[in-house]
Amino acid sequence: MSQDYNKTLNLPKTEFPMRAGLPKSEPVTLKKWEDNNVYEKLMEHNEGKPLYVLHDGPPYANGDIHLGHALNKILKDFIVRHKNMAGYKSPYVPGWDTHGLPTELKARQKAGIGSSADISVLELRKMCEEFVSGYINDQRDQFKRLGAIGEWDNPYITLKHEFEAEQIKVFAKMASKGYIYKGLKPVYWCPECKTALAEAEIEYAEDPCHSIYVKFKVCDDLGKFEAMGIDPSKVSFVIWTTTTWTLPANVAICVGPRFEYSIVKHNDEYYILATELIKDTMEAAEISDYEVVGTIKGSELEYMKTAHPFIDRESLVIVGEHVTLESGTGCVHTAPGHGVDDYNVCRNYPEIPVICPVNADGVLTDEAG
């Protein structure tokens, strides 16, 4: 005889269904929130309370949302809801970034256009606007589906003229206060897309890294090596770099002003190296028969001049606090036309030129030698 064990369980009687059925029940709940203006009523209820504004960085409107979007929006919704229940008025205004390379790349990919050079600027802008407008609506519905509350019917969108007008107003205020100046700075560049890149858009391939040591012969020692009884024509600063392709743009060698540097003799040559890095450098060069014949502080090396190893150009010895003793030789190859740190330190030396012998295609020019 079979036993009906369900009757032996003392369970509460509820109207909750056995299955959640979320794919069907959630849209009903969201529709109820929308019809009842839950968000608007929440803002009215909290009117006059201290304001807490979550400034939400906008997503790119260039595709359907993914798990990263979900995590981002749900966590921020936690904050907004918590603040609204904790004695604050916490509005949430969603937005979309409709500018930039990620948008352009996806729009061109969808249209089958290889390069921005293959289309006029006006056509490209129109194509991108149509592309992002569709994804704004798609993403808005998808974000709503996550249960996030906010002013979904009143978002900020960077391509709207009123948004651009506000940007111009802010820029005008900055300019009127003297915060805006014109100058040079290194930017990341995409030779395929022919456009500048933000640092966050850079992806490095897993290419093998080849490092080299390079000698820069001294052509003006300011009389300091000569005073030590050393022929300055036989002295070289030794740099170490992993970006060998930037050597044609070298215009300086940077040393740490507080570090001690040694004059290392090998055969009939003298090398300038940070004292702490002599052992590692000599082992890398497979040199064992060397001796230290003197030391000098980094600050005393400033304004010495060296000769570029393969271009008819001088390379000035300068000082910079960004120099470390973690690797290399303590003498840093400096090319302000390629690196932000290099550019910034060279601004202290107006006599140093900014040279970038690479064209928009990523190809070295005649200036590279």
C-alpha positions in Angstrom: 0.0 0.0 0.0 1.6 3.3 -1.1 1.7 6.2 1.4 0.9 9.8 0.4 3.8 11.5 2.3 2.6 15.0 1.3 -0.1 14.7 3.9 2.5 14.1 6.6 4.3 17.4 6.0 3.3 20.4 8.0 3.9 23.2 5.4 2.5 26.7 5.3 -0.3 27.3 2.8 0.5 30.3 0.5 -0.4 31.6 -2.9 3.2 31.5 -4.0 3.5 29.3 -7.1 5.8 26.3 -6.9 7.8 27.6 -9.9 9.1 31.2 -10.0 8.6 31.5 -13.7 10.8 34.6 -13.8 10.9 35.0 -17.6 7.1 35.5 -17.5 6.6 37.1 -14.0 9.4 39.7 -14.2 8.1 41.7 -17.2 4.7 41.9 -15.4 6.4 43.3 -12.3 8.4 45.8 -14.4 5.2 46.9 -16.3 3.5 47.4 -13.0 6.3 49.6 -11.7 6.2 51.7 -14.9 2.3 52.0 -14.9 2.3 53.1 -11.3 5.2 55.6 -11.8 7.1 54.0 -8.9 10.3 55.9 -9.6 8.6 59.2 -10.0 6.6 58.7 -6.7 9.8 57.8 -4.9 11.4 61.1 -6.0 8.3 63.0 -4.9 8.4 61.2 -1.6 12.0 62.1 -0.9 11.7 65.7 -2.1 13.5 68.0 0.3 15.8 65.4 1.7 19.6 65.6 1.3 20.6 65.0 -2.3 22.8 62.0 -3.1 23.7 61.7 -6.8 25.4 58.7 -8.3 27.3 59.9 -11.4 27.1 56.9 -13.7 29.8 56.6 -16.4 27.8 55.8 -19.5 28.2 52.7 -21.6 29.0 52.7 -25.3 25.8 52.3 -27.4 27.5 49.8 -29.7 26.0 46.4 -29.0 23.7 44.3 -26.7 24.5 44.3 -23.0 26.7 41.6 -21.5 27.5 40.3 -18.0 29.8 43.3 -17.4 26.9 45.7 -18.0 24.6 43.6 -15.8 27.0 43.7 -12.9 27.6 47.4 -13.3 24.0 48.4 -13.5 22.7 46.1 -10.8 25.4 47.1 -8.2 24.7 50.8 -8.9 21.0 50.2 -8.5 21.7 48.7 -5.1 23.3 52.0 -4.1 20.5 54.2 -5.5 17.8 52.2 -3.8 19.7 52.0 -0.5 20.2 55.8 -0.4 16.6 56.5 -1.3 15.6 54.3 1.7 18.2 55.8 4.0 17.0 59.4 4.2 18.3 60.8 0.9 16.8 61.8 -2.4 18.9 59.8 -4.9 17.9 60.3 -8.5 19.4 58.2 -11.2 19.8 59.6 -14.7 21.1 56.9 -17.2 23.2 57.9 -20.2 25.0 56.7 -23.3 28.3 57.5 -24.8 27.8 57.8 -28.5 31.2 59.0 -29.5 34.7 57.5 -29.8 36.5 54.7 -31.6 34.4 51.8 -30.1 31.3 53.2 -31.7 33.0 54.0 -35.0 34.6 50.5 -35.3 31.3 48.7 -34.7 29.4 51.0 -37.1 32.0 50.5 -39.8 32.1 46.8 -39.2 28.4 46.5 -39.6 28.4 48.6 -42.8 31.3 46.6 -44.2 33.6 49.7 -44.4 37.3 48.9 -43.7 38.7 52.4 -42.9 37.3 55.8 -42.1 39.3 57.0 -45.1 36.9 55.1 -47.3 34.0 57.3 -46.4 33.4 61.1 -46.0 33.2 62.6 -42.5 29.5 63.5 -42.9 28.6 60.0 -44.1 30.6 58.5 -41.2 28.8 60.6 -38.7 25.4 59.9 -40.1 26.2 56.2 -40.2 27.4 56.2 -36.6 24.3 58.2 -35.4 21.9 55.7 -36.9 23.9 52.9 -35.5 24.0 54.1 -31.9 20.3 55.3 -31.9 19.2 51.7 -32.4 21.4 50.3 -29.7 20.3 53.0 -27.2 16.8 51.7 -27.4 17.9 48.1 -27.3 20.1 48.7 -24.3 17.5 50.8 -22.5 15.0 47.9 -22.7 17.7 45.4 -21.5 18.7 47.6 -18.6 15.1 48.0 -17.6 14.8 44.2 -17.7 17.5 44.0 -15.0 15.1 45.8 -12.7 17.1 49.0 -12.4 15.1 52.1 -11.6 15.8 55.6 -13.1 14.8 58.3 -15.5 14.8 55.9 -18.5 12.6 58.3 -20.6 15.0 61.2 -19.9 18.6 59.9 -20.4 21.6 62.0 -21.3 23.0 61.1 -24.7 26.3 62.6 -25.8 25.3 63.2 -29.4 22.3 65.4 -28.5 22.8 69.0 -29.3 21.8 70.2 -25.8 24.5 67.9 -24.3 27.1 69.2 -26.7 26.0 72.8 -25.9 26.6 72.1 -22.2 30.1 70.8 -23.0 30.9 74.0 -24.9 29.7 76.1 -22.0 31.9 74.2 -19.6 34.8 74.5 -22.0 34.2 78.3 -22.3 34.3 78.7 -18.5 37.6 76.8 -18.3 39.0 78.9 -21.1 37.9 82.1 -19.5 39.7 81.1 -16.2 42.9 80.3 -18.1 42.8 76.6 -17.7 43.1 75.9 -21.4 46.4 76.0 -23.3 47.7 74.8 -26.5 50.7 72.5 -26.6 52.1 69.1 -27.6 51.5 65.8 -25.9 52.1 62.2 -27.0 48.9 60.3 -27.9 48.2 56.7 -28.7 47.5 56.2 -32.4 45.9 53.5 -34.4 47.5 53.2 -37.8 44.7 51.1 -39.1 41.8 53.4 -38.1 43.9 56.6 -38.5 42.7 58.0 -35.2 43.9 58.7 -31.7 43.2 56.2 -28.9 42.5 56.5 -25.2 44.9 54.5 -23.0 42.0 52.2 -22.0 41.5 51.2 -25.7 45.1 49.9 -26.1 45.4 46.1 -26.2 48.9 44.7 -26.3 49.6 41.6 -28.3 51.5 38.8 -26.7 54.6 39.5 -28.9 58.0 38.5 -27.7 59.9 41.4 -26.0 63.5 41.9 -27.2 65.6 44.2 -25.0 68.9 45.7 -26.0 71.7 47.7 -24.4 73.0 50.7 -26.4 76.1 52.8 -25.9 75.9 56.6 -26.3 79.4 58.1 -26.6 80.1 61.2 -24.5 80.9 64.3 -26.6 80.9 66.9 -23.8 81.6 65.8 -20.2 81.6 69.3 -18.8 85.2 68.6 -17.8 84.2 66.2 -15.0 85.6 62.9 -16.4 88.7 64.6 -17.6 89.2 65.9 -14.0 89.2 62.3 -12.9 92.0 61.5 -15.3 89.6 59.7 -17.8 89.6 60.4 -21.5 86.0 61.5 -22.1 86.1 60.3 -25.7 86.3 56.8 -24.4 83.3 57.2 -22.0 79.8 56.0 -23.0 76.4 56.1 -21.2 74.7 52.7 -21.5 70.9 52.6 -21.9 68.6 49.6 -21.9 65.3 49.5 -23.7 62.6 47.1 -24.8 61.1 49.5 -27.4 63.9 49.4 -29.9 61.8 51.1 -32.6 61.8 54.3 -30.6 65.6 54.7 -30.8 65.4 57.0 -33.9 63.4 59.4 -31.7 66.0 59.5 -28.9 67.0 63.0 -27.9 68.1 62.5 -24.3 69.3 60.2 -21.6 67.6 60.5 -18.2 69.4 59.7 -14.9 68.1 59.7 -11.3 69.5 62.8 -9.6 69.8 61.1 -6.2 71.4 57.8 -7.4 75.0 57.0 -7.4 76.5 56.2 -10.8 79.8 54.3 -11.5 82.4 54.7 -14.2 83.1 51.1 -15.2 86.2 50.2 -17.2 86.2 47.3 -19.6 89.2 46.9 -22.0 89.8 50.5 -23.2 86.3 51.7 -22.7 84.4 53.3 -19.8 80.7 52.8 -19.2 78.3 55.0 -17.0 75.9 52.8 -15.1 73.9 53.1 -11.9 76.1 51.5 -9.2 73.3 49.2 -8.0 72.8 47.8 -11.5 76.4 47.1 -12.5 76.3 43.4 -11.7 73.0 42.6 -13.6 74.1 44.7 -16.6 77.5 43.0 -16.9 76.1 39.6 -16.5 73.6 40.3 -19.3 76.4 41.5 -21.5 78.5 38.5 -20.5 81.4 40.7 -19.3 83.3 39.6 -16.3 86.6 41.5 -16.7 85.6 45.0 -15.5 86.5 47.3 -12.7 84.9 50.4 -11.1 87.3 53.3 -11.4 85.1 56.1 -10.0 81.6 57.2 -8.9 79.5 60.3 -9.5 76.1 61.5 -8.4 73.3 61.5 -10.9 72.7 65.2 -10.5 76.4 65.9 -11.5 75.8 64.2 -14.9 73.1 66.7 -15.9 73.8 68.7 -19.1 76.5 66.4 -20.4 76.1 65.6 -24.1 76.3 62.3 -25.9 76.2 61.3 -29.6 73.2 59.4 -30.9 74.5 56.0 -31.9 73.4 56.1 -35.6 71.9 59.5 -36.3 73.9 62.8 -36.6 72.3 64.3 -33.4 73.2 65.0 -29.9 71.5 63.4 -26.9 71.4 65.5 -23.8 71.8 64.0 -20.3 69.0 65.1 -18.1 67.6 64.2 -14.7 64.2 62.8 -13.7 62.5 61.4 -10.7 60.7 58.7 -12.7 64.0 56.8 -13.1 64.1 53.6 -11.0 66.7 51.0 -10.2 64.4 48.1 -10.7 65.8 47.1 -14.1 68.1 48.3 -16.9 71.1 50.5 -16.3 69.8 53.5 -14.5 70.3 55.5 -17.7 67.0 55.8 -19.4 66.6 56.2 -23.2 64.3 59.2 -23.6 62.1 59.9 -26.7 59.6 62.6 -25.9 57.9 62.0 -29.2 56.8 58.6 -28.1 56.3 58.4 -24.3 54.3 60.5 -21.8 57.0 60.3 -19.0 59.6 61.2 -21.6 57.6 64.1 -22.9 56.9 65.4 -19.4 60.5 65.3 -18.2 61.8 66.9 -21.4 59.5 69.9 -20.9 62.0 71.0 -18.2 64.6 71.3 -21.0 63.3 73.7 -23.7 66.4 73.1 -25.8 65.3 69.4 -26.4 63.3 68.9 -29.6 60.3 66.6 -29.8 60.9 64.2 -32.7 58.5 61.5 -33.9 59.8 59.9 -37.1 56.7 57.8 -37.6 53.8 58.6 -40.0 50.1 58.0 -39.7 50.5 54.6 -41.2 52.8 53.5 -38.4 55.8 53.5 -40.7 59.2 55.0 -39.9 60.0 58.1 -42.0 63.2 59.3 -43.6 63.9 61.2 -40.4 64.5 57.9 -38.7 67.6 57.3 -40.8 
